[in-house]
Amino acid sequence: MFTGVKINTTEERSVLHTALRAPKGEMNVSYKEGEPTVHEVLEKIEKFSNSLRNGEFKGKSGKNLANLIVIGIGGSYLSIDYVYEALRW
């Protein structure tokens, strides 16, 4: 995972778990082809999170969202915990 070896056999690519935590421009050499994609997604997540927090993002009814349901994939509770921590006030 840390070396960039293609261990995701379903998609024939490296996994990007560690790449998500690397500062822009400091990604492991083996991941370089995925760096723009990783940081584009992180920027979209940041933009969405900010719009949700400041009330710009509305639900279908036009009201601010009051509840959030997170469905994690891969069996990791950490993603759910991170979303909760990021959005709670």
PyMOL commands that set and color helices and strands:
alter all, ss='L'
color gray80, all
select helices_A, chain A and resi 19-21+29-53+77-87
alter helices_A, ss='H'
color red, helices_A
deselect
rebuild
show_as cartoon
